[in-house]
Amino acid sequence: MRNLSVAAVALLFLISTAGVAYDRSEYRHWVDLDDDGQNTREEILIRDSVTPVNYAPSGKVASGLWVCPYTGRITFSPRDLDIDHLVALGEIDAAGGHAWATEQKTAFANDPDNLVAVYKGANRSKGDKDAYLWLPPNIANCTWYLDARLAVWNKYGITLDADEQTSMAFFQDKCPKHEKGIKLNRVRRWLGTWFEGLF
């Protein structure tokens, strides 16, 4: 019975500490840092739309044309989209962001260099996972994703952990080959089988 109690206490401790890596509310996001009347979410929607966006009477983005870089999915509705942090808030907090001042946490949470409009299902699948655990289903954008994340890490002077360094090294070698194969397959489809022997 005593052993069971010890095990129960240990389990409760693990449950209480697991998944509570940081306080997300400390990273205040979707604010209007430049006082232009558009919060960060709206600004990223405007930036990432392939065509000029249309606005609702409220001033918010009502429609546009977005191609999700994670999935390749196309949408005209901002309701289908989340704004994703390439380097997740939980990642940066664990890597040293927990010691930042409130202003720096807010700046990171709203940094356009770390934000991209993506299909909401893909964003929620990614969560706080790093590149060791998650890559875009659209493998054609694998290199872009890794490079964009690395640029953010470098911008904030953070050194990648060993797992992500291993993943980066592996996929930075493999992704261009996959992407080349995808492009060649598209050329084959466009030109037909007549040129099959050339590629």
C-alpha positions as CSV (number, residue, x, y, z in Angstrom):
1,M,0.0,0.0,0.0
2,R,2.9,2.3,0.9
3,N,4.5,1.7,-2.5
4,L,1.2,2.5,-4.2
5,S,1.0,5.8,-2.4
6,V,4.6,6.7,-3.4
7,A,3.8,5.8,-7.0
8,A,0.6,7.9,-6.9
9,V,2.5,10.9,-5.5
10,A,5.2,10.5,-8.3
11,L,2.5,10.3,-10.9
12,L,0.7,13.4,-9.6
13,F,4.0,15.3,-9.7
14,L,4.7,14.3,-13.3
15,I,1.1,15.2,-14.3
16,S,1.4,18.6,-12.6
17,T,4.7,19.4,-14.3
18,A,4.3,17.9,-17.7
19,G,3.2,20.2,-20.5
20,V,3.4,23.4,-18.4
21,A,6.7,24.5,-19.8
22,Y,5.7,28.2,-20.0
23,D,3.0,30.8,-19.4
24,R,1.7,31.6,-22.9
25,S,0.0,34.7,-21.6
26,E,3.4,36.3,-21.0
27,Y,3.9,36.4,-24.8
28,R,1.2,38.9,-25.6
29,H,0.5,38.5,-29.3
30,W,-1.7,40.0,-32.0
31,V,-1.2,43.5,-30.8
32,D,-0.8,46.7,-32.8
33,L,2.9,47.5,-32.1
34,D,3.2,50.1,-34.9
35,D,-0.1,51.9,-34.2
36,D,-1.3,51.6,-37.7
37,G,-4.8,50.2,-36.8
38,Q,-4.0,46.6,-37.8
39,N,-2.9,44.0,-35.2
40,T,-0.2,41.6,-36.1
41,R,-2.6,38.8,-37.3
42,E,-4.2,41.2,-39.8
43,E,-0.8,42.4,-41.0
44,I,0.5,38.9,-41.7
45,L,-2.8,38.1,-43.5
46,I,-2.2,41.2,-45.7
47,R,1.4,40.4,-46.3
48,D,0.9,36.7,-47.1
49,S,-2.1,37.1,-49.4
50,V,-1.2,36.4,-53.1
51,T,-3.7,39.1,-54.1
52,P,-4.7,42.4,-52.5
53,V,-7.1,41.6,-49.6
54,N,-10.6,42.9,-49.2
55,Y,-11.6,44.5,-45.9
56,A,-14.8,44.2,-43.8
57,P,-16.4,47.4,-42.5
58,S,-14.6,46.7,-39.2
59,G,-11.3,47.1,-41.0
60,K,-10.4,43.5,-40.5
61,V,-9.3,41.3,-43.5
62,A,-12.4,39.7,-45.1
63,S,-10.9,37.8,-48.0
64,G,-7.8,37.3,-50.0
65,L,-5.9,34.4,-51.6
66,W,-3.6,32.4,-49.5
67,V,-1.5,29.3,-50.3
68,C,-0.5,27.5,-47.1
69,P,3.2,26.9,-47.2
70,Y,2.9,23.9,-44.9
71,T,0.2,22.0,-46.9
72,G,-0.1,23.7,-50.3
73,R,-3.8,24.2,-49.5
74,I,-5.5,27.3,-51.1
75,T,-8.1,29.4,-49.4
76,F,-9.9,32.7,-49.9
77,S,-11.1,33.0,-46.3
78,P,-9.0,34.1,-43.4
79,R,-11.1,32.0,-41.1
80,D,-9.3,28.9,-42.5
81,L,-6.0,30.3,-41.3
82,D,-3.9,30.6,-38.2
83,I,-0.8,32.7,-37.8
84,D,2.0,30.4,-36.9
85,H,5.2,31.1,-35.0
86,L,7.8,29.3,-37.0
87,V,9.8,29.0,-33.8
88,A,7.1,28.3,-31.3
89,L,6.6,30.3,-28.2
90,G,7.2,27.2,-26.1
91,E,10.5,26.5,-27.9
92,I,11.9,30.0,-27.4
93,D,10.8,30.1,-23.8
94,A,12.6,26.8,-23.1
95,A,15.7,28.1,-25.0
96,G,16.1,31.1,-22.7
97,G,13.1,33.3,-23.5
98,H,11.7,32.7,-20.0
99,A,14.3,35.1,-18.7
100,W,13.3,37.9,-21.1
101,A,11.6,41.1,-20.1
102,T,7.9,41.4,-20.9
103,E,8.6,43.8,-23.7
104,Q,11.0,41.4,-25.5
105,K,8.5,38.5,-25.1
106,T,5.9,40.7,-26.7
107,A,8.2,41.7,-29.5
108,F,9.1,38.1,-30.2
109,A,5.5,37.0,-30.2
110,N,4.7,39.7,-32.9
111,D,7.9,39.5,-34.9
112,P,6.8,39.2,-38.6
113,D,10.1,37.3,-39.4
114,N,8.8,34.5,-37.3
115,L,5.2,34.5,-38.4
116,V,3.4,32.9,-41.4
117,A,-0.3,32.5,-42.4
118,V,-1.0,28.8,-42.6
119,Y,-4.0,26.4,-42.7
120,K,-5.2,26.1,-39.1
121,G,-5.2,22.3,-39.1
122,A,-1.4,22.3,-39.9
123,N,-0.7,24.8,-37.3
124,R,-2.4,22.8,-34.6
125,S,-0.7,19.7,-35.7
126,K,2.7,21.4,-35.4
127,G,2.0,22.9,-32.0
128,D,5.3,23.6,-30.1
129,K,7.2,20.8,-31.9
130,D,10.6,21.6,-33.2
131,A,12.0,20.5,-36.6
132,Y,13.2,17.2,-35.0
133,L,9.5,16.2,-34.5
134,W,7.6,18.1,-37.2
135,L,8.1,19.1,-40.8
136,P,5.6,20.6,-43.3
137,P,3.5,17.9,-45.1
138,N,4.3,19.8,-48.3
139,I,7.8,18.5,-48.7
140,A,8.4,21.1,-51.5
141,N,8.8,23.7,-48.8
142,C,11.0,21.7,-46.5
143,T,14.1,23.7,-47.2
144,W,12.3,27.0,-46.9
145,Y,10.9,26.0,-43.5
146,L,14.2,24.9,-42.1
147,D,16.0,28.0,-43.4
148,A,13.3,30.3,-42.0
149,R,13.5,28.7,-38.6
150,L,17.3,28.9,-38.5
151,A,17.1,32.6,-39.4
152,V,14.9,33.2,-36.4
153,W,17.2,31.3,-34.1
154,N,20.2,33.3,-35.4
155,K,18.3,36.6,-35.1
156,Y,17.8,36.0,-31.4
157,G,21.2,34.5,-30.8
158,I,19.9,31.1,-29.7
159,T,21.9,27.9,-30.3
160,L,19.9,24.9,-31.5
161,D,19.7,21.9,-29.2
162,A,21.4,18.6,-30.3
163,D,18.2,17.0,-31.6
164,E,17.4,19.9,-33.8
165,Q,20.9,20.2,-35.1
166,T,20.8,16.6,-36.1
167,S,17.5,17.0,-37.8
168,M,18.6,20.2,-39.6
169,A,21.8,18.5,-40.9
170,F,19.9,15.5,-42.2
171,F,17.0,17.3,-43.8
172,Q,19.1,20.2,-45.3
173,D,20.8,17.4,-47.3
174,K,17.7,15.5,-48.1
175,C,15.1,18.2,-48.7
176,P,16.7,19.7,-51.9
177,K,16.8,16.3,-53.4
178,H,13.1,15.7,-52.6
179,E,12.2,19.1,-54.0
180,K,14.2,18.5,-57.2
181,G,12.3,15.3,-57.6
182,I,9.0,17.0,-57.2
183,K,9.9,19.7,-59.7
184,L,11.0,17.1,-62.3
185,N,7.8,15.1,-61.8
186,R,5.8,18.3,-62.6
187,V,7.9,18.9,-65.7
188,R,7.2,15.3,-66.8
189,R,3.5,15.8,-66.3
190,W,3.5,19.1,-68.3
191,L,5.6,17.8,-71.2
192,G,4.2,14.2,-71.3
193,T,6.2,11.0,-71.7
194,W,8.0,12.2,-74.9
195,F,10.8,13.7,-72.8
196,E,10.8,11.0,-70.2
197,G,14.3,9.9,-71.1
198,L,15.8,13.3,-70.6
199,F,15.2,13.6,-66.8
